[in-house]
Amino acid sequence: MSNNVPTPEFFRRVDAVINLTNDQSEASSPSEAGASTLFAAARFNAFLLAKSTGTAANMTAEKERALDYFTQQFRGMMTANLDDFIANFDHYMNPEPK
């Protein structure tokens, strides 16, 4: 995610991934489905680095910078989502029946 404000399309893609992970949680555990999603994000981001650098040598040269960037991005996103869940815990974890 860039430093720009996320678009509605961004959140539609997020929701699609979450819905897929929720579906996969029915056949496994939520922890296993979450681990698969996290691994998929890492694999896709490795692909993005490979595509943007063009060669294994360039990829090696950019590896530490990419690790720093993706680690920082994940930490920021995780912090924001933890803060959101803490602030809205009862609403998210005990929703009113529809």
C-alpha positions as CSV (number, residue, x, y, z in Angstrom):
1,M,0.0,0.0,0.0
2,S,1.4,3.4,-0.9
3,N,1.3,6.4,1.3
4,N,-1.9,7.5,-0.5
5,V,-5.3,7.3,1.1
6,P,-6.7,3.8,0.3
7,T,-9.5,3.8,-2.3
8,P,-12.8,1.9,-2.1
9,E,-11.3,-0.6,-4.6
10,F,-8.5,-1.2,-2.1
11,F,-11.0,-2.1,0.6
12,R,-13.0,-4.3,-1.8
13,R,-9.8,-6.3,-2.5
14,V,-9.1,-6.5,1.3
15,D,-12.7,-7.8,1.9
16,A,-12.3,-10.4,-0.9
17,V,-9.2,-11.8,0.7
18,I,-10.8,-11.8,4.2
19,N,-13.9,-13.5,2.8
20,L,-11.7,-16.2,1.2
21,T,-9.7,-16.7,4.4
22,N,-13.0,-16.9,6.4
23,D,-14.2,-19.6,3.9
24,Q,-11.0,-21.5,4.3
25,S,-11.3,-21.3,8.1
26,E,-14.4,-23.5,7.8
27,A,-12.3,-26.4,6.5
28,S,-9.3,-25.8,8.8
29,S,-8.7,-23.6,11.8
30,P,-8.7,-19.8,11.7
31,S,-5.0,-19.9,12.7
32,E,-4.1,-22.2,9.8
33,A,-6.1,-20.1,7.3
34,G,-4.5,-16.9,8.6
35,A,-1.0,-18.4,8.3
36,S,-1.8,-19.3,4.7
37,T,-2.9,-15.8,4.0
38,L,0.2,-14.3,5.6
39,F,2.4,-16.7,3.6
40,A,0.5,-15.8,0.4
41,A,1.1,-12.1,1.0
42,A,4.8,-12.7,1.6
43,R,5.1,-14.8,-1.6
44,F,3.2,-12.3,-3.7
45,N,5.4,-9.4,-2.4
46,A,8.5,-11.5,-3.2
47,F,7.1,-11.8,-6.7
48,L,6.6,-8.0,-6.8
49,L,10.2,-7.5,-5.9
50,A,11.4,-10.0,-8.5
51,K,9.3,-8.3,-11.2
52,S,10.5,-4.8,-10.3
53,T,14.2,-5.7,-10.0
54,G,14.4,-7.8,-13.1
55,T,17.3,-10.0,-12.1
56,A,18.3,-12.2,-9.2
57,A,21.4,-10.0,-8.7
58,N,19.2,-6.8,-8.5
59,M,16.8,-8.7,-6.2
60,T,19.6,-9.6,-3.9
61,A,20.8,-6.0,-3.8
62,E,17.3,-4.8,-2.9
63,K,16.4,-7.6,-0.5
64,E,17.2,-5.8,2.8
65,R,15.5,-2.7,1.7
66,A,12.4,-4.7,0.7
67,L,12.4,-6.5,4.0
68,D,12.6,-3.2,5.9
69,Y,9.8,-1.7,3.8
70,F,7.4,-4.7,4.1
71,T,8.1,-5.2,7.8
72,Q,7.4,-1.5,8.4
73,Q,4.2,-1.7,6.4
74,F,3.0,-4.8,8.1
75,R,3.7,-3.4,11.6
76,G,1.8,-0.2,10.8
77,M,-1.2,-2.1,9.4
78,M,-1.2,-4.6,12.2
79,T,-1.0,-1.7,14.8
80,A,-3.9,0.1,13.2
81,N,-6.0,-3.1,13.1
82,L,-5.2,-4.0,16.7
83,D,-6.1,-0.5,17.8
84,D,-9.4,-0.8,15.9
85,F,-10.3,-4.1,17.4
86,I,-9.4,-2.9,20.9
87,A,-11.6,0.2,20.4
88,N,-14.5,-1.9,18.9
89,F,-14.0,-5.2,20.6
90,D,-17.6,-5.8,21.8
91,H,-19.0,-4.7,18.5
92,Y,-16.7,-7.0,16.4
93,M,-16.6,-10.0,18.7
94,N,-20.2,-9.9,19.9
95,P,-22.2,-8.5,17.0
96,E,-26.0,-8.1,17.3
97,P,-27.9,-10.8,15.5
98,K,-29.3,-9.8,12.1
